[in-house]
């Protein structure tokens, strides 16, 4: 019969005594936050489908809609200078809103759904990483990704002749942050509650519906009056309209900002109750 | 269960009382091993649960489990599939809220004092537990960054044979590599207590030996370890304390020694010889109550009290058959027998 008890201090062990003497304790919060945000960002940037959704589709739409006269209400002639330069002027703000929605909402929800499915949240919940830091890490990662998206979209738009109102850059920045918070919270609300495959389907459907009817491609003025008002109250409509006001007219759309904040707070409150680790 | 005669060990149908559970009476380990915990709770058990019940809908996964694990001990939670092992561990980790009973981990309630406990325990969940696209080293570094004094990440990767695949995404690691990474994540923060849910499942024999060596070293350094396993050999080799659970209840509890070496009438001889020998002759040659079986072609086993006379009878029978008994093994009861007797031999769904 083999040994009946454990062999404490086994001389044949490859581990020197004292190697694993306990020394527990939480790491520094800032290190945890940065490490978590870094991994989340890298995973998003490395993920091919995510890049398609968050970068390639917005840029392809930006180029196509600026070069082709396909959207009603976007008319180069009205803007005076005519052609591509005028169309990109009206298209670019909506594309920025689309980029935010793609990564902060759809990408976030799908990633969270699958992270839950694969037990990632359970694993991280077993470390010293507090729940609020877990959320902050994801938020920082979402903001980094949005920063990259906005930079790329802006560069392409500038190349297409876009000349945004400089007075609108500051309000636009505020709107982008608020939009990331609102869409991010909605993404967590969706991705944290349902099964991964259902999240995948729903997040894509919502993305498509909001793209077409949520004030991103079509401005609210393209809809009948009653519906137009509703469109400005959904997060996509608020963000896109706010960005148009800022970057086309240099105005600060306080209403849009307020609408996004309400969405962010409401969705975050709901998500904190419904989000499950598995 | 009514096997008091054949199984003179601690058989518990109701939640066990502490006196039954602390079978092999050393003093509580309140030594340098507990150097880092707060002094006040250094004498409390690493884990103490009583009467824990956990239901999922109409299914009762855990039905009144109680157990105590002392500081610096390795406790093996043994049981068939669906016995409630994983649920018990999840209740201890604070992932699942028990419907009844009390749970104390390092003297604290994992539900209400989770934040205080989290950095002191290490967890290896069953399967998964990493972003599908994360590289092995990134995952371990992320978990290490959550600890104040983590183990050296490159050293740990090297030790667990993960250096070659440190840049491989988690989803492309083999099952055994995923298990080793998960184990690394559980211990990288130098915890006082680790929960390992089937740590060697899916590992090849070399990796399993490495993990056993690692677990022995952790235990020798004063880390308290709760592991679940189906592997008797694992429990027998590593554990100070074995708790056998079935259908959500504790059915036996004690050190491997108290669980196995109890009844002198229970023993066995096992050997290999030519297949298809006539075991009837051997049965006739042995005293009554001995069971002779050919387990698999060419592997024979005699169950009953083993003394020199019995060994002589067996070898005489072999000589009579003109065969040489190879790998002749004389054994007492092992945990596998205890386990099968307690949990039944039929295959579970």
Contacts between the chains, C-beta under 8 A, distances in Angstrom:
chain1	res1	chain2	res2	distance
A	1	B	331	5.1
A	1	B	332	5.8
A	1	B	334	6.6
A	2	B	233	7.2
A	2	B	236	6.6
A	2	B	237	6.5
A	3	B	236	7.6
A	3	B	237	6.1
A	4	B	236	6.6
A	4	B	256	5.1
A	4	B	257	4.9
A	4	B	260	6.9
A	4	B	261	7.1
A	5	B	240	7.3
A	5	B	255	7.4
A	5	B	256	6.9
A	5	B	257	6.8
A	6	B	74	6.2
A	6	B	216	6.0
A	6	B	219	6.1
A	6	B	237	7.3
A	6	B	238	5.4
A	6	B	239	6.8
A	6	B	240	6.1
A	7	B	216	5.9
A	8	B	216	7.3
A	8	B	219	6.9
A	8	B	220	4.8
A	9	B	220	5.2
A	10	B	213	7.2
A	10	B	216	5.5
A	10	B	217	7.7
A	10	B	220	7.4
A	13	B	213	5.5
A	13	B	216	6.4
A	13	B	217	5.4
A	13	B	220	7.8
A	14	B	159	7.7
A	14	B	210	7.9
A	14	B	213	6.1
A	15	B	159	8.0
A	15	B	213	6.9
A	15	B	214	6.8
A	15	B	217	3.7
A	17	B	217	7.8
A	17	B	220	6.4
A	17	B	221	6.8
A	18	B	221	6.1
A	19	B	217	6.2
A	19	B	221	6.5
A	20	B	151	7.8
A	20	B	187	6.8
A	20	B	190	6.8
A	20	B	217	6.0
A	20	B	218	4.7
A	20	B	221	4.2
A	20	B	223	5.7
A	21	B	35	7.1
A	21	B	36	7.8
A	21	B	190	7.4
A	21	B	221	4.8
A	21	B	222	6.3
A	22	B	35	7.4
A	22	B	36	4.9
A	22	B	37	7.5
A	22	B	120	8.0
A	22	B	190	5.4
A	22	B	191	6.3
A	22	B	192	4.3
A	22	B	221	7.5
A	22	B	222	6.3
A	22	B	223	5.9
A	23	B	36	5.6
A	23	B	148	7.4
A	23	B	149	4.2
A	23	B	190	4.3
A	24	B	36	6.2
A	24	B	119	5.4
A	24	B	120	4.3
A	24	B	121	7.9
A	24	B	147	7.2
A	24	B	148	7.4
A	24	B	149	7.9
A	24	B	189	6.3
A	24	B	190	5.9
A	24	B	191	5.3
A	24	B	192	5.5
A	25	B	119	5.5
A	25	B	147	6.8
A	25	B	148	3.4
A	25	B	149	6.5
A	26	B	118	7.7
A	26	B	119	4.2
A	26	B	146	6.8
A	26	B	147	7.2
A	26	B	148	6.1
A	27	B	144	8.0
A	27	B	145	5.4
A	27	B	146	4.9
A	27	B	147	5.3
A	27	B	148	5.6
A	27	B	150	7.5
A	28	B	148	7.9
A	31	B	145	5.2
A	32	B	145	5.7
A	32	B	146	5.3
A	34	B	145	8.0
A	35	B	141	6.8
A	35	B	142	5.2
A	35	B	145	3.7
A	35	B	146	7.7
A	36	B	142	6.4
A	36	B	145	7.8
A	39	B	131	7.2
A	39	B	134	6.3
A	39	B	138	5.7
A	39	B	139	7.8
A	39	B	142	5.1
A	42	B	138	7.2
A	43	B	131	5.7
A	43	B	133	5.2
A	43	B	134	6.3
A	46	B	133	6.0
A	47	B	133	6.2
A	114	B	132	6.8
A	115	B	131	6.1
A	118	B	128	4.6
A	118	B	129	7.4
A	118	B	130	7.0
A	118	B	131	7.1
A	118	B	132	5.7
A	119	B	125	5.7
A	119	B	127	7.0
A	119	B	128	3.8
A	119	B	129	4.5
A	119	B	130	7.8
A	120	B	128	7.7
A	120	B	129	6.8
A	120	B	130	6.2
A	120	B	131	5.2
A	122	B	95	6.4
A	122	B	125	5.9
A	122	B	129	6.7
A	123	B	123	7.4
A	123	B	125	6.3
A	123	B	128	7.8
A	123	B	129	3.8
A	123	B	130	6.5
A	123	B	143	7.7
A	123	B	182	7.9
A	123	B	185	6.8
A	124	B	143	8.0
A	125	B	95	7.4
A	125	B	118	7.9
A	126	B	93	6.3
A	126	B	95	7.9
A	126	B	118	6.9
A	126	B	121	7.4
A	126	B	122	7.7
A	126	B	123	3.8
A	126	B	125	7.4
A	127	B	118	6.7
A	127	B	119	7.8
A	127	B	143	5.5
A	127	B	146	4.0
A	127	B	147	7.6
A	127	B	189	7.1
A	128	B	118	5.2
A	128	B	119	3.7
A	128	B	146	4.4
A	128	B	147	6.4
A	128	B	189	7.1
A	129	B	146	4.9
A	130	B	115	6.6
A	277	B	95	7.1
